[in-house]
Structure formats: C-alpha cells, structure tokens
Amino acid sequence: MSEPVIHTEQLTRKFGEFTAVDAISFSVGEGEVFGFLGANGAGKTTAMKMLTGLLLPTSGKAAVAGFDVFTETESIKKNIGYMSQRFSLYDDLTARENIRFFGGIYGLSSASIQEKSKALLSSLDLLPVADSRLSDLPLGWKQKLAFSVALLHEPKIVFLDEPTGGVDPMTRRRFWDMIYEAADRGVTVFVTTHYMDEAEYCDRVSIMVNGRIAALDTPTAMKDSFGVTTMDELFIRLVRPGAGEGI
Amino acid sequence: MTSAVEVKGVTKKFKTVTALSNVSLTVGKGELFGIIGADGAGKTTLFRILCTLMLADEGRAEVLGFDARKEYRNIRSRIGYMPGRFSLYTDLSVEENLKFFATVFNTTVEENYELIADIYTQLEPFKKRMAGQLSGGMKQKLALCCALIHRPDLLLLDEPTTGVDAVSRREFWQMLGRLKEQGITILVSTPYMDEASLCDRVAFLQDGTILAVNTPVGITGLFTAPLFAVRANEKHKLLTRLRSYPHAKSVYAFGSSVHYADHRPSASSEEIMRYLSESELQEITIERIEPGIEDTFMALMKTDDGSHHE
C-alpha cells in the first residue's frame, strides 16, 4: 500500500475533564471509501474537526494528505475537500458564481477557475442553467455541483459530513455513484452517514462509541465477526448493548 | 368529528415555486400518520399551514375540527408543534425551557408531568444545562417535551429524526408509540423510509404532490413487478451489468445487495442467473424478495426531467 492519506496514532481530544476523542488509531489508503460511523455525541465531529485542521488535538499523532494536524493545519485545509448537507453551496448565487467563489477560497488562479468552471459545467450538463440562481435547481443537481466544487482544487481526500441527509432515495444513490467515480480516480473519500445501508457501500467502516473506535473493518468482515446480517443490527449492538427490537 | 386533520385541495406557491399542489389528506383521530418525502418535497409548508403559521393559497385545512384560516386561535392551544429546526431557547436551561412553554400554554410542568415523565427522566441529569449545550439527541427529546407539556390533542412533528443516529431514531419512535397509546394523534414527517413502516398510514410526498396514501402494507402492494435481491463479488459491475439487461425495470443498490425489478411478470431467477453468468461476475446469488417501502417510493417517484420513472 502506498503512503496512507490519513494516519492517526492515539489521537486524543479533551474538553476539560471530558475526553471527546479517546486515543483513536487508524489509517485510510488512497482511493479508499472510508465510512466513519457513530452515534450522536460519540466524538465523530470532534475527530473530523481535528482531521480537517479546524481543531488542535490534545495528544497523539495524525497526518492528513501528508500534513501534520498539529503544525500544518493551513496546508491541510488547502489540500482537502469538504462537503456537508448543511453547508455546501450558496443558494442565492448561480452555479457559475459558486464555482468562482469556492475556486477563489481554495486559492486557484482566475485563469484556472475559468477553465475548470467551463469543464465542470459542461461535464455536469449544467451549461444551460449555469447563470440561474442555485435555488431554482433540483436538489440532485445541486448535490452533484456541491460535490464537484469540493473537488475543484483536486484534493487527495474529500470529507463528506452526512452528505445525503434528507435526500430522496434516488438522489442518494446517484450521489454514491459519484463517490465511486471519484474513488476510481484515486480520491480518498471519508464519509459520515446515519443511513446504515450506505455503510455497506464503503470499502471499510469504523464505528465510534464513547470517543473510541469500537470496530473497524470491511462491512462484510465486521458483520461476520459479530454474527449479524445487517449493519443496522451491528450498529445497535455496539452503540446500545442490551437494546430491544425496533426499526 | 372523527378526523384530526382534514386537508382538501391545498395549494401553496412561493413566487415561482409550487410548494404544495392540490394536496388532500385525512388523518384520523388517534392515528400515527407519516409524511414521507425528501427535502423540498413540501413537508414543512404543509406543517406550517396546519399549525396556522401560514395560509394556503387555495383549498381548505381543518385541524381538530377548526378551520386553519379563521379559527387559528382554537387550533394553536390544542396542538403541539416541533419544527424541523431546533427552536427552543438555547440560552435557557433545560428546566427553564420546559417551564417557559408550560407557562405560555397556561399550565404547569407538574400538571402534565406524567405525559413526559418517560422522556424527561433521560433529560433530568442535565436539567441545569443550557439547551444550546445539549447533544443532538437530547435537544430533540427536550423539544418533544416542550411540545407535549400542555397535553395537546395533536402532535405535529416536522422531521424530528433528521440527523439523528440509527439507535436514537429507534428510541424516538418507541416514544411516539407510547404517546399514541395515550390517545394523542401524531402527524410526523421524515425522509427516512424505514420509519414509514412504523406508522399506521403514510403519505408519500414529492415536489408538492402526494404520490400515494396508504398503510405501509398497502403502499408496498403498489409495487407489482417481480423483485430480486442480487449479490455478486463486485457490486459496481453487477449494477452496470443488470442495468444493461433488456428486461430491467429498475436496478438500485440496497446495502449489501442490489434490488432488481423485471418488466416481465413471469421473470425467473434462473434466467437472470444465466445472463449474469455470461459476465466475469462471481459468487452470484439471486433471491426473490418482497418489495419494501423504499422500493415502492422509488418506483412511484418522478425523475428530475419530469418523466415517470421506469
């Protein structure tokens, strides 16, 4: 395996007495689709903030895209892509304006933005609507554009924080087609989701419980080792041992 | 009066966007009724009209026997509303929020405590904490308590489980089940298809239009094509291969398998197996399955270009 795109050792973050992330160690390889699961409050967001250079760890080690999470946070920010359901694009800008805006944020030159903008709009079939406000576009198109914009500066890795929350089942599946295409091009995808069927679409998944990684493996191996048939069952067993039947 | 909510031909437009288009539905008293739809389907607009926070352009909405346009005062005191966005006071504590809402509705926390006891006991250890400092799951439980504290006849919950993890979602639905037993009518919206099966009846909403209203069993009965769960060593190749099969009606990834629907009523797994065996795919398994809510929703959905999905 080539150099991992994410590598952490005993990565820890405390808030006062509370340990939000408790000595997590894992690696993610190039072109891998890595699912980062856990219950609300398990420490996922804190871990992601550290990996994206937004929050300094308390102790441990980690490198993302080859940069240190303690000393090179600015380089990390420039070399990763990020997208979430809550924050992606500006609805009151046009598709073209969004591309220009985010291209500028990522420090691309005007010439490069112009070139990429053209290529992107045409490959997404958005040229006819490139100058209408984003709020007028169907959600599926917006999502495609948001994902492409997160990859505009050709990062090695893209962090997707619940990218499919609230999305209809068909758009959700189209979004995963895009994730696979990006992974085929060698982009590493780090994704969080509350949809357990989507956990099955990842190459490997980790499940965080109370700040620790309680399980990390391929979905198949993980299900086998716990003797369950679905990720849903597995998740419930890890997160709330002893819980009854339900959804 | 036996219905808790009666919506007839409701249309609501925002400039160029039609949020709701001729929507009609009836929610019976004591029912746990689900509105299933994605972001932008019109769920929130429907809830706002029912809460009397917004007026319909056309049509009529009746809530608990009162007209949503003229008798909004009667409605407001009898419903509990939990909006999709967290809307409690973040700079008040858990306890203070609850007390505030009780006072607004002219009651006390003590008076209806037994209704929320089950949920509130989980919040009790944090009662002095500011609402803004709670975790997602705790915020949602507090919001539910605040919506219940005046013992409403109808509970309107707009996407209470969005962004909530699978385990907390399950616990939330168990709470709804217990509230239903207390005789409270519940209208709840969700983008999660698996939650639909926990409702007495559901309505599928897409682009402001109701695609179907039925019991969960009745809904899946609308899916008539033979459906198979197919597995193979390489999921992506399997999807591509199945999509190019001339008899394919729909092909969708579903967790660890692929759901394949065939145009021919008499399609057999042997035939599909023969077709797949002619490729480099291995470890192929095919199993005939019953359609679920999500299969049916996708079959009923209209695609982006406006055509009905095939």
Boltz contact constraints between the chains, C-beta under 6 A:
constraints:
  - contact:
      token1: [A, 39]
      token2: [B, 165]
      max_distance: 6.0
  - contact:
      token1: [A, 39]
      token2: [B, 167]
      max_distance: 6.0
  - contact:
      token1: [A, 40]
      token2: [B, 135]
      max_distance: 6.0
  - contact:
      token1: [A, 40]
      token2: [B, 136]
      max_distance: 6.0
  - contact:
      token1: [A, 40]
      token2: [B, 137]
      max_distance: 6.0
  - contact:
      token1: [A, 40]
      token2: [B, 165]
      max_distance: 6.0
  - contact:
      token1: [A, 41]
      token2: [B, 135]
      max_distance: 6.0
  - contact:
      token1: [A, 138]
      token2: [B, 304]
      max_distance: 6.0
  - contact:
      token1: [A, 139]
      token2: [B, 40]
      max_distance: 6.0
  - contact:
      token1: [A, 140]
      token2: [B, 304]
      max_distance: 6.0
  - contact:
      token1: [A, 165]
      token2: [B, 163]
      max_distance: 6.0
  - contact:
      token1: [A, 166]
      token2: [B, 39]
      max_distance: 6.0
  - contact:
      token1: [A, 166]
      token2: [B, 162]
      max_distance: 6.0
  - contact:
      token1: [A, 166]
      token2: [B, 191]
      max_distance: 6.0
  - contact:
      token1: [A, 167]
      token2: [B, 38]
      max_distance: 6.0
  - contact:
      token1: [A, 168]
      token2: [B, 38]
      max_distance: 6.0
  - contact:
      token1: [A, 169]
      token2: [B, 294]
      max_distance: 6.0
  - contact:
      token1: [A, 169]
      token2: [B, 297]
      max_distance: 6.0
  - contact:
      token1: [A, 169]
      token2: [B, 298]
      max_distance: 6.0
  - contact:
      token1: [A, 170]
      token2: [B, 298]
      max_distance: 6.0
  - contact:
      token1: [A, 170]
      token2: [B, 301]
      max_distance: 6.0
  - contact:
      token1: [A, 173]
      token2: [B, 252]
      max_distance: 6.0
  - contact:
      token1: [A, 173]
      token2: [B, 253]
      max_distance: 6.0
  - contact:
      token1: [A, 194]
      token2: [B, 165]
      max_distance: 6.0
  - contact:
      token1: [A, 196]
      token2: [B, 166]
      max_distance: 6.0
  - contact:
      token1: [A, 197]
      token2: [B, 255]
      max_distance: 6.0
  - contact:
      token1: [A, 200]
      token2: [B, 255]
      max_distance: 6.0
  - contact:
      token1: [A, 200]
      token2: [B, 256]
      max_distance: 6.0
  - contact:
      token1: [A, 235]
      token2: [B, 166]
      max_distance: 6.0
  - contact:
      token1: [A, 236]
      token2: [B, 167]
      max_distance: 6.0
  - contact:
      token1: [A, 239]
      token2: [B, 167]
      max_distance: 6.0
  - contact:
      token1: [A, 240]
      token2: [B, 167]
      max_distance: 6.0
  - contact:
      token1: [A, 246]
      token2: [B, 170]
      max_distance: 6.0
  - contact:
      token1: [A, 247]
      token2: [B, 170]
      max_distance: 6.0
  - contact:
      token1: [A, 247]
      token2: [B, 194]
      max_distance: 6.0
